[in-house]
Amino acid sequence: MNASLPPAAASPAPSGLDEDAVRRLVHLFYERVHKDAVLGPIFSSRIKDEAWPVHLAKMCDFWSSVLLKSGRYEGRPLPPHLALGSDAGDAQFARWLALFRPTALEVLPPDAAQAAIAHAERMAHSFRLAIGFHNGEDITRATPFR
């Protein structure tokens, strides 16, 4: 049996969360990623300096779609992460979240920051599980990044 569930009702965006806030979040976060000793080399080896504006625009579209339900992002975010291989392990996802959380808290109003962080934590866990499965890792004891 293949019953489909009704779509979840779209909840309104938290107060103070708009396209400008998403843009500030994305740009400050990736500025920090770019300078980070762990994540910077991973991103720099795959995204050349001249391609950063395109990547940032894509990430703004992605986070706008996630947080504001704008529908602007058209793509599949998992395949590029699968291609990272060992550069997408627990340490890298934990570091990504360690940069994302304070950036969200700094840039966004409290409710919006908590919503963004919750989405980021779920995505990091989901991506990590998918990557581990793809790589043949034992993911039975994987715990969410919190």
C-alpha positions as CSV (number, residue, x, y, z in Angstrom):
1,M,0.0,0.0,0.0
2,N,1.4,3.4,-0.9
3,A,-0.8,5.9,0.9
4,S,0.4,9.5,0.6
5,L,0.3,11.9,3.5
6,P,-1.4,15.3,3.1
7,P,1.2,18.1,2.7
8,A,2.1,19.8,6.0
9,A,0.5,23.1,6.5
10,A,3.0,25.9,5.8
11,S,3.7,27.7,9.0
12,P,4.4,31.4,8.9
13,A,8.0,32.5,9.0
14,P,9.1,33.6,12.5
15,S,8.9,37.3,13.1
16,G,11.9,39.2,11.7
17,L,12.7,36.5,9.2
18,D,12.7,37.8,5.6
19,E,14.8,37.7,2.5
20,D,17.2,40.3,3.8
21,A,17.8,38.3,7.0
22,V,18.4,35.1,5.0
23,R,20.9,37.0,2.8
24,R,22.7,38.3,5.9
25,L,22.8,34.8,7.5
26,V,24.1,33.1,4.4
27,H,26.8,35.7,3.6
28,L,28.1,36.0,7.1
29,F,28.1,32.2,7.6
30,Y,29.9,31.5,4.4
31,E,32.4,34.3,5.1
32,R,33.2,32.4,8.3
33,V,33.3,29.0,6.5
34,H,35.7,30.4,3.9
35,K,38.1,31.5,6.7
36,D,37.7,28.3,8.9
37,A,40.7,26.0,9.2
38,V,38.6,22.9,8.9
39,L,35.9,23.8,6.4
40,G,37.7,26.5,4.4
41,P,40.0,24.2,2.5
42,I,37.2,21.8,1.7
43,F,35.1,24.6,0.1
44,S,38.1,26.4,-1.5
45,S,39.2,23.2,-3.2
46,R,35.7,22.9,-4.8
47,I,34.6,26.5,-5.2
48,K,37.0,28.8,-6.9
49,D,37.0,32.5,-5.9
50,E,35.1,33.6,-9.0
51,A,32.4,31.1,-8.4
52,W,31.6,32.2,-4.8
53,P,28.9,34.7,-5.9
54,V,27.1,32.0,-7.7
55,H,27.4,29.6,-4.7
56,L,26.2,32.3,-2.3
57,A,23.2,33.1,-4.5
58,K,22.3,29.4,-4.6
59,M,22.6,29.1,-0.9
60,C,20.4,32.2,-0.4
61,D,17.8,30.5,-2.7
62,F,18.2,27.3,-0.7
63,W,17.8,28.9,2.8
64,S,14.9,31.1,1.5
65,S,13.1,27.9,0.4
66,V,13.8,26.2,3.6
67,L,13.0,29.0,6.0
68,L,10.5,31.2,4.1
69,K,9.0,28.4,1.9
70,S,9.8,30.7,-1.1
71,G,10.3,27.8,-3.5
72,R,13.3,29.6,-5.1
73,Y,15.7,26.8,-4.8
74,E,15.7,24.3,-7.7
75,G,18.2,21.6,-7.2
76,R,19.2,18.5,-5.3
77,P,21.4,19.4,-2.4
78,L,22.5,15.8,-1.5
79,P,24.5,14.8,-4.6
80,P,27.2,17.5,-4.1
81,H,27.6,16.4,-0.5
82,L,27.8,12.7,-1.5
83,A,30.7,13.7,-3.8
84,L,32.7,15.1,-0.8
85,G,33.6,11.6,0.4
86,S,35.7,11.7,3.5
87,D,35.4,15.5,3.6
88,A,31.8,15.0,4.8
89,G,32.3,13.2,8.0
90,D,31.1,13.7,11.6
91,A,33.8,16.2,12.3
92,Q,33.0,18.4,9.3
93,F,29.3,18.4,9.9
94,A,29.8,19.2,13.6
95,R,32.1,22.1,12.6
96,W,29.6,23.3,10.1
97,L,27.0,23.5,12.8
98,A,29.4,25.0,15.3
99,L,29.8,27.9,12.8
100,F,26.1,28.0,11.8
101,R,24.5,28.2,15.3
102,P,26.3,31.3,16.5
103,T,25.9,33.0,13.2
104,A,22.2,32.4,13.2
105,L,21.9,33.7,16.8
106,E,23.9,36.8,15.9
107,V,22.1,37.7,12.7
108,L,18.5,36.6,13.2
109,P,15.9,37.4,15.8
110,P,15.7,34.6,18.6
111,D,12.7,32.7,17.2
112,A,14.0,32.8,13.6
113,A,17.5,31.8,14.8
114,Q,16.1,28.8,16.6
115,A,14.0,27.8,13.6
116,A,17.1,28.1,11.3
117,I,19.3,26.1,13.7
118,A,16.7,23.3,14.0
119,H,16.5,23.0,10.2
120,A,20.3,23.0,10.0
121,E,20.6,20.3,12.6
122,R,18.0,18.1,10.9
123,M,19.7,18.5,7.5
124,A,23.2,17.8,8.9
125,H,22.0,14.6,10.5
126,S,20.0,13.6,7.4
127,F,22.9,14.3,5.1
128,R,25.4,12.6,7.3
129,L,23.2,9.5,7.4
130,A,22.8,9.5,3.6
131,I,26.5,10.0,3.1
132,G,27.4,7.2,5.6
133,F,24.9,4.8,3.9
134,H,26.3,5.8,0.5
135,N,29.9,5.1,1.7
136,G,28.9,1.8,3.3
137,E,29.5,3.0,6.9
138,D,27.8,1.5,9.9
139,I,25.2,4.2,10.6
140,T,23.1,2.3,13.0
141,R,24.5,4.3,16.0
142,A,24.5,7.7,14.4
143,T,23.2,10.4,16.7
144,P,21.8,13.7,15.7
145,F,24.2,16.7,15.8
146,R,22.9,18.9,18.6
